[in-house]
């Protein structure tokens, strides 16, 4: 453990000289004035208290400390670390004098107009998300169709003439080329666009500022990247990235401008703050789910269950509106593309088809079988997450260069093609090509005339169509060996694929794995007795297996139940799907966390869960707070403010404002809180007392000036303050929040946690009985504590 600790800066609270506000270290290895406590190799409990010590297995020399201070070293990844590079978002409105004056000036009609604007924005979010989903669907269908037709012609040609190895090389080359392009734009241009984006959006809605997560460039890379990932034959789906795409669209549309394109449309200016943006991003995520699965209600529930940490009643209705518009838009434009204008029967990107045949009915005695399948799905999901967890740690340590990430993605694409080709080549599962078959690219290979290779229908297709064929192909289409081999190989391929530097989702691969082993269960049940073949329909068990596997990996319950019901168009399956997902979650959680939560933890993100750690009642605000705190006077010298903001050793974002009540000997008392971003805007506009008195200022500063600077506030280094201006004074009274939330020193950690998270705070001031500032609680102070194997544990704070 010592080799990790050396690369983490620490200090004892008693020796701190700087402030301890919300910290965002620069990526230059600067020292943080933060406490760090660590469990020594011999002890079994953490030392938690105001003055903590760090026990090391070996001493650290002064030379090593200086080296660590001067330049950042790579930290070997460890899940016990919490990164200091993440800022918090301001989900609490700053009710300063400017804000209150603006609210007082607004008429009832103005508030009604704002409410109408919120509905208009949600409609726009739904419409644009539907358009993007339509574009992705059409591009994937066209490009994948071109690829599979080309490979099929090649295979047919060389099956007769010999030399099928050329077909394999063609397949592997086409896959690698598509994936190479998708990986290059992600690895070299926008790494945050990798994966599904759901963990990042979950963190954003929780109040963590993930850099570049809702940028226009991220959206473009996400959309183009997912097209090439799916066309490249990877074990991925295009549904997960739709959620991220919807969230990025929502963040952009709601602001009425594009900071990337430097274009301001001068609309929706009132919504240029984190609180409003958060609500619209929730709507965007729901619209993404709705477009992907044709499930508007499922989209709302997904946003509630997996995404939003903050919710209200009006938000539910607006988000449902965005989801419904998204589905309608996708249906409308796909109907035009398919030359059926006005036909709105295509629900979403993934259409599971209708489960309405008599064989699809289920009986009471099948419920225990469904629950058992849920347990299998939970166990397999936990195993999937376990493998992917260690694979991700390996990638963090060794595959962190962009060129290596592209090579790995190309290797996975080539291996996908090779494994698929070998399984198809050696498969003897030949099935008659009847009128009921839904195969788009049936491969005959070595089968007799009028027959097709059943293994090819699973691999030689886009994952969405493979899922549908497993659900709806008639009994006898696949034999047990084919499904067993496909399940095992695709399980490991999907596990290897998730986490690559490509835009990709895990929804469809999970459904495909589950549908394969679920159909296998149905076949095995039907073969047990003659009566079982009457009720054990393979398609029914494929649906249950798909739900169990996806639930076991991502641990969604309520939203996934509704999504599956809406996507299949059959409400009667609500009970078995719900039971299966509950079982999968209970079993999976016993072994391992859900996939998204694991990746949040691996990113060392200070994520706040719904409740404080169960055994933390004995901790108080005095023990978790950061102290001492850098405070500013209500009328402060400009030079002091500039020096405080320019201090590279502590890059704080919040400063309590204090005022001297009586004599100079008495400690100052709290009168407000002001943010770094506000101070930077004040310095930029030179809001100094002396200039106001001499009437040199052009106009009074308004909230619009702060909104125009949002969200990319300039760094303090870009603001020039002359030597004469440093001697001026700045009155913070009008701009600070005069009523910040405060807690006494003896408040318990769960109470502090509940207040902090429920209100979406960024800073919580700790005061004594005389209202004097004694400390400050920030997100990282609370996120450090979690329940581990040894009871309540505390994470290390690291410059990662």
N, C-alpha and C positions, 0 to 999 in steps of 0.2 A: 504493500500500500504506500510505502514511502516514496516510491518512484513517481506515483501520481501526485502525492501531496506536495512534492517539491515544486511542481509546476503550477500550483495554485497559490495565489497570494492570500495572506491571512493577517489578522492582527487581533490583539485582545481589546475588548471594549474599553478597558480602563486606559489604554494608551492611545486611543484614537485622537487625532487632532483635526480631522476634516469633518465634513458633514456626513449625514447618513440618510439621505433622501432616496428617492427612486433612482436607481443607478443604471447607467448605460455606459459601460466601459468602452473606451476607444480600442480598436483592434491593433494596438501598438504595444501591448504588454504592460500597460500602465498599471500601477499598483492600485488596488481598491481598498478603501478604508472600511472593510467589512469584517465582521467576525467570522471565524471558521473554526468549527469544532469537529474533532474526528475521534473515532473509536480507536484506541490503541490495539495492537495485535493481541495483547493478553487479556483485555477487558471484554465484557459481554454487554455492557450498557454504555450509552452515550452520556458524556458529561454535559448537562444542559444547565446553564445558569448565566448570570450577568458577566462574570469573569471566567471564561473558559480557557482551557489549555489544549494544546495539540501534542499528543504523544507520537513520536516517530520511532521507527525501528533503527534509524541511523541519524546521525547529526547532519545538519546542512551547513556547509561552510559559507562564509561571507561572500566568497567569490561566486558560488552557485546562486546565492540570493541576488547578487548584482546582475548576474547573467540572466536570471529569470525576469528581473525587473526591466532590463534593457531591451530584450527582444522576446517575442512569444515563442514558446516551444510547443511542439505537438503533444497533446495530452492523449495518452493511451485511453481508449474509450472505456468508460465505466458507468454503469447505470446509477451509481450513487452520486453522480455529479448533477449540478443544476447550473445552467449557463447564465452568465451575467450579460450576455449580448442582447437579450430581449427586453424591450421596453413594454410598458403597459399602455393601454388606450384609456382615454378620459371618458368613461361612461357616466360620469356624474357631471351634470350641468354646472357651470361656474356662474353662480347668481351674484355677480358683481353689480355695481351701480349702472354700468352701461346696459347690461342685460335687463335689469328691472325697468329702466327707463324705456327701453324698446318695447317691452311687453306692455307697459302702461299706455304707450302711444297707440298700440294696435287695437283696432275696433273689433267688434264681434264678427263683422263681415270678413275682416282680414284673417281671423282664425278659421272661418269656414273655408276661405280660399286655400289656406294651407292644408286643410283636411282633404279638399278636392285634389290638390296637387299630389298628396300622398297616394291617392287612388290612381291618378294618372301615371305616376312613376311606376307603381306596381303593375299597371297594365302594360307599360312600355317594357318593363323587365320581362314579363311573360312573353310578349310578342317577339322580342329580340332573342330570348333563350330558345323559343320554338324555331326561329329561323336558323340559328346556329345548329340545333339538333338536326334539322332538315338537311342542311349543307353537309354535315358530317355523314349522315346516313346515305345520301346520294353519292358522295365521293367514295365512301367505303364500298358501296355496292358496285359502282362502276370499275374502280381500280382492282378490287378483289375478283370481280367477274373476269376482267381482262387477264389477270394472273392465272386463275384456275383454268380458263379456257386454253391458254397457251400451254400450260403444263399438261393438261389432259390430252391435247393434240399430240404433244411430244411423246407421252407415255403410250398412247395408242399406236403411234408410228413405230416406236422401238420395241413394243411388246412382240410384234410380228417379226421385225427385222433383227432383233437382238440389240444389246447395248443400252439396257435400261439405266446403266450408271450415268449416262449423259443426262437422262431425265432427272436423276437425283441431283446432279451438279447444277442443273438449270433451276430446280426448285430451291436448293440451298442458296444459290447466287441471287435469285430474285428476292427471297426473304431477307438475306443479309443486306442487300442494297437498300430496300425500303426501310429497314430498321436502322441502318447506318444514317440515313438522312434524318429520321425521327430522333435518333440519339444525339446527333451533332447539334441540332438546333436547341436541344434541351441542355446538354452538357456544356456547350460553349457560349450560348446566348442567354438562357434563362433557367438555371438549375432548379428554381422553386417550382417549375412546371412539371417536374418529374412526379411519377406516381398518380394517384387518383386526385390528390388535393384535399380529400375529406379531412385528414388530421389537421392540416393547416387552417382550413375554414373553421373547424371545431375550435381551434386555439384562438383564432381571430374573434369569434363570437363569445369566447370565454373572457376576452379582455386583453389578450397578448398581441402585441404588434409584431407580426411576422413580416420581415422586410420583403417588399416587392410582391406580396401575395395577391394583391388586387390591382396590379398594373395592367395596362393595355397590352404591353409586350408579352406579359405572362399569358394573357388570353389567346393571342395569336399563336404563340408557341404551343400552347395546350391543344388548341383545335387542330393545327397542322400535324403536331406530334402524334396525337391519338389516331388520326387517319392512317399514318404510315405504320404505326405500331400494330394496328389490327390487320391492315393489308399485308404487313410483313409476316403474318402467321404466328405471332407470339400468342401465348396463352393469356390473353388480356381481353377486356371488354371496353366499350366506349361509353358505358353508362356512368361510371364513377367520375371521370373527368367532366361530364356534363354538369355535375353539381358545382364543381369549382368554376366552370365557365359561367354558369348562372350567377354565382356570387360576384365574380369580377365585373360582369355586366351591370349588376345591381349597384356596386360601389361606384362605377363610372357614371351611369345614367342619373343616379340620385344627386350627384354633385353639379350637374349642369355644365360640365366642362371636362376637358382632358388635359391633365398636367403634362402627360407624355408628348402630346401634339401641340402643347402650349396654345390651346384654343379654348376660350371662355365664351359660352353662349349667354351669359348674364341671366340665367334662369336657375331656379331652385337654390338660390343663395342661402336661404334660411336653413337648409339642410346640411350645410357644410360644417358638420361637427360629428364626433365619433358616435354620439348617442343615436342620432338619426341614421347615420350610415349603417350602424349595427342592425337596425330593424330591417332596412332594405336588403342587406346581405342575407339575412334570414329568409326573406322572400325569394331572393335569387337562388339560394340553395334548394328551396322547395320547388321552384319552377324547374330547376335542373332535374330533380327526381321525377317530377311530373312528365317532363318531355321524354325522359329515358324509359319510363315504364308505363306511361299512359295512366298514371295513378295520382290524380290531384289530391285526394284525401291522404294517400300515403305520403305525398310530398310534404304536406303540412305536418303530419305526424313525425316524419323523419327530421324535419327542421326542429321540432319540439323535443324529440327524444335524443337525437345525436348531435344536433347543432347548437341551438340557442341556449345560452345560460340565463337569459333574461326574457321574459314573456309577459304579454298582457292580452286582454280579451279582444280589443280592437285589432291588434296585430294578427290574430288568428284569421279573422275575416278577410283582411287585406291580402294575407299570404295565400289563402285559398283562391282568391280572385286571380292573383298572379299565376298560380298553378293551373287554374282552369284555362286562362288565356294561353298559356304555354302549350298545353295539350291541344287546344283548338287550332292554334296557329300551325303546329306540326302536322296535324291531320289535314288541314286545308291545303297546305302546299304539297304534301305528299300525294294527295288525291289528284292535284294538277299534274304532278310528275308522272303518275301512273295512268294518265289519260282518263281519270274518273272524277272530273271536277265536281266538287260538292259532296262527294262521298266521304263522310267523316268516321268511317268504321275502323280505321287503323289507329289503335290507341297510342302507341309509342314506338320508340326505337326497337324495343324488344317486344315481340308479340308472341305470347305463349300459346295462342290459339284457345278455342273454347273447349272446356271439359264438360260435355253435356250428354255423352252416351250412357246407356244403362250400366255398362260395365264399370263406369267411373263412380257409381254409388258405393258408399261404404257402410259397414254394419258396426254394431257395438263391440263385437268380439275382435274387431280389427284395431280398436283404440290402443290396447296394450302393445300391439305390433308397431304402431306409429310411435308410441312413447319410446320403445326400444330403439327404433331408428333414430329418434331424436338424441338418445344417449350415444349412439354410434357417431352421429354427426358432431356432437359436442367433443367426443374424444378425438376424432380425426381433425376437427378444427383446432383443438389445443395442440395437437402434434404438428399441424401445418404452421401455427404461430410460433411454436418452439423452434422449428427448423429455420423459419424466416427470421426470427430474432437473432440467432447466432450467425446466420448468413449476412444480415445487415451490419452486425458488429464487425464482421470480417471486411465488409465493403468500406465501412467507416475508417478502418485502420489501414487497409492496403489498396483499395480501389478508389482513391479519392481524386486522382488526376483525371481531367476530362477525356484525354486520349484513351486512358485505360477503361473508362466507363463506356466509351463508344465501342471499343474492341470487345468488351464483355457482352454488350447488347448484340453485336453481330454474331458472336460465338453462340449465344443462346438461340438466336434465330436460325443459324445453320444446324444446330443440334436438334431443334424442333423439327425441321424439315427432314433431317436424317432419320430420327427416331420414327416419325410418322411413315416415312417411305419404307423402312425396314419392317415395321409392323404390318403395313398394307401388303408388302411383297410376300411375306411368309404366311399371311392369313389365308385360311382355307374356308372361311365363312362366306359362302356364296348364296345369295338370296334371289328369288325370281323377281324380275322388274315388272311389277304389276301397276294397274292404274291408280292404286291408293298411295303409291310411294311419292314422297315429297322431295326426293333428291334432285338437286339442281345440276350437279356434276357427277353422275354415277360413273364409276370406273369399273370396267369389265375385267381388265388385267388377265389372269389365267382362268377366269370362270368361263362356264359354257355360254353359248349365245343365249340372249334373253335373261341373263343373270348379271348381278353386280356384286362387287366386293363390299361386304357390310362394314368392315373396318374403315374403308375409305370414306364412308358417310360421316364418320365422327371426326376424322382429321382433315379430310379434303373439303373443307367448308369453313365459312366464318363461324365463330363460336356460337353466335345467336341462333343460326340455322341448325347447328348441331343439337342445341338444347331442344329446339322445337321438334326435331325428328325423334329424339329420345322420348319426348312426351307423347307424340301422336302416331308414330309409326305402328302398324298393326303387330299383334302378337306373333312372334317367330321371326321378326326382322333381324334380330341379333341373337347370337348364341352366347352362353355364359362365359366362355373363354375370351371372346372378343371384348365383352364389357369389363371383365376382370383385368385384362391386360391394359385396356384403355384407361381405366380408373387409376391404376398404379402409376403408369407413365405420365399421365396428364397431371396427377397430383404433384409429382416432383417437379415437372416442368413449370407448373403454375407457381409453385413455391419459389423456384429459382428466378422466375420472371419478375415477381413482385418486389420492387425495390431497385430495379434497373433504372438507368438514367433515360427513361422514356415516359411519355404520358400514357398511363394505363390504369384501368380499374380492375378490381378483384371480384366484382359482383358476378359477372358472367362465367369466368373460370370456376368459381365456387359452385354456381348452379349446375354447370356442366359436369363437374366431378360428382356432385351429389345425385344428379339425374342418372348418371351411369351406374353408380353402385345401388341406387334406389331401384332402377329397372332390373338390375341383377337380383336384388332381393325378391322382386315380384316374380321373376322367372323361377327362382329356386322354390318359392312358396307354391307356385302353380304346379311344380313337378312333384311335390310331396304326396298329394292325394288327388284323386280324380275330381272330388268336389271343390278343392281349392282352386282349380283352374277356372271355375265359374266366377269367383269373386276376386281373385288375385290378379287384377289387370296390371301389366307391367307399366303402363303409362301413368296410372294412379300412384304407384310406388315410386316412380321416377320423380313425380312432383313432390312427394313427401321427402324423398332423399335430397332433392335440390334445396328445399327449405331448411332441412336439418344441417346440411353442409355449410350453407351460407350463414345460418344462425350461429353455427359453431365457430366460424372464423371471425365474423364482425360483431357478434353478440347483440344484434338488434332484435327486439321482440315485437312491440306494438306496431311500429311502422312497417316492419317487414311482413307481418301478418296481413295488414291491409294492402300493401303493395302486391303481394302474391294473389290475394283475392281479387283485386282490381285487374291485374294483368291476365288472370285466367278467366275472369268473367263469371266465376262461380262462388257465390256467397256460402254455399253449403260446406265448403272446405275450410271455413273460418275456424271451427273448433279443432280439427286435427292439426292444422298448421300452427295454431296458437299453442297447443300442447307440445308439439314437436319443438317449436322455438324456445319455449320455456325450459324444456328438458335439456336441449342443446346448450342453452346459456348456463344453467345450473351446473351441468357436468363440465363444460368448458372452463367456467370460472374457477372450479375446484383445482384445475391443473395450471391454467395460464390465463393472462389477461386477453382481452380482445385485440385484434390486429391493430386497429387505429390507436388504442391506448398505448400499446407497446411502442409504436412508432413515435408517439408524442413523448414517451419516456426516453426513448433512444435519442431524440432531438434535444434532450435536457431542457425542455420547455417548462417554465414555472406555471403549470396548469393547475387551476383550483377546482377540485371536484365539488360535488354538491354539499358534502358535509365535512366538518373538521375530523381529523383522525380520532378514532373511538376512545383512545386512552389519554387524551390530551387535556382533560379538565383541570389537572393540577398545575398546568402551565399558565402563566399570567402575561399580560401585555408587557410588563416590566422585563420579562425574560426573553420575549421574542422581538421586541422593538430594536431599532437601530439608534444608537446614541453615541456621543452628543450630536446635536443637530445644528446645521448652519442656518441661522435665522437672519432675516433682514428687518431693519427698522421701517416703520411706516413711511417716514421721509428719510430716504437713504442716499448716500453719496454715490454718484454715477461710477466713479472709479472703483468703489467697493463692489458694486454689482458686476461690473466688467471683469474684475479679478476673480470673483466667485464663479461666474459662468465660464471663464477661461481656464479654470483649474483643471488640468488634464488628469490629475490623480483621482479626482472624484467628479464624475459627469452627472450630477444630480439633476432631477427634473422638477422637484417641488421644494418650495422654501416657505416655512411658516413666517408670517409677518408679526412682529411684536411691537409693543408700545410701552414707553416708560410712564407708569401711572403716577408715581410720587417722586421721591428724590433719586439721584443717580446711583445711590447705594443699593436701592431696591431692585431685585431682578425684574426684567421686562415681562409683560404678560401677553398672551396670545390675542391677536385681534383679526387674524385672517391668514389666508394661504394664497401664494401666487406661483404660477408655473414658469418654467424656463422659457417656453414658447411665447408666453405673454411678455416677459421681460425683453426678449429679443425683438419683438414687434415694437415695444416702447423705445428701445434704444435705436432701432432703425428709423423711427419717426421723430426721434430726439424730443421726447416728451419730458422736458426738464422744467423745473420750477422757475428758473431765471428767465428762460425764453418765453414762458407764458406771461410773466410779469412785464417783460419789455414788449409784449405783443408782436413778437417775431414769428410766432407760429401761424400757419395759414388757416387752419381750422382745428376744431376739436376732434380728437380721435374717436372713432365710432367702432361698433362691433364689426362692421363691414371690413375694416382694415385687418382685423384678426382672421376673418373668414377668407379673405383674399390670400392670406399667407398660408392657410391650411391646405393640405396636410404637410407639405414639405417646407417647414420653417427653415430659414437660412441658418447656417452655423454661426456661432459668435465670431469666428475668425474673419467672416466676410463683412462684418460691420466695423466701420472706422469711427473711432472716438478720439478726438484731439485731446492734447494735454489740458487745454483750458476747459473742455467739456467734462473731463474727468473730475474737475473740482465742483461741477454743478450738482444740484440735488434733484432727486426724483421722488414725487409724491405717488405712492402706490395705492392710496385710499380708494380711488375710483375704479381701479382695475383688479384688485385682489378680491378673492371670495371671502366676504366678511363672516360667513357662517360655516366654516369647515367642520366636518364631523370629528368629534373628539371622544376619547374614552379615558377613564381613570386608569392609573397604573395597575390596579389589582383586578382588572377585568379578565375573566378566564379566556383562554385561547379559543374555545368553541364559540363564545359570544362575539369575540373580535372577528373571527372567521365568518360567522353568519352575517354580521353587519357589513363587512368588507365585500363579500361576494354578492349578497342580495342587492346591494345598492350600486354595485359596479364601480367601487372606489379605486383610486390610484394611490392615494395617500390617506392615512388615518393618523391623526395627531394624538399622541399620548400626553396627558397633562396631569399635574399634581393638584392638590386641593385648592391651591391659590391660582389655578389657571395658567401656570407657567409650563412651558414646553419642556418635557423631559425625554421625549423620544418620538420616533416616527415609524409607523408600521407600513411596509410596502408589500407588494405581491410576493416578492422573493422571501420575505421574512416568514410568510405563512406557508408558501409552497415547499419550503425546506422540510417540513415535518410530515412524515407518513408512517403508517404501521407496517413494519417489516417482520422478519422471522424472530427478531429479538425484542419485539414490542415496539414502542415508539422510537423511530430512528430519525436522524437529521442528515440531510443531504449536504455534500460539500459544494461550495460555490466556486465555479471555475471560469477562467477566461477562455471559453471555447468558441 
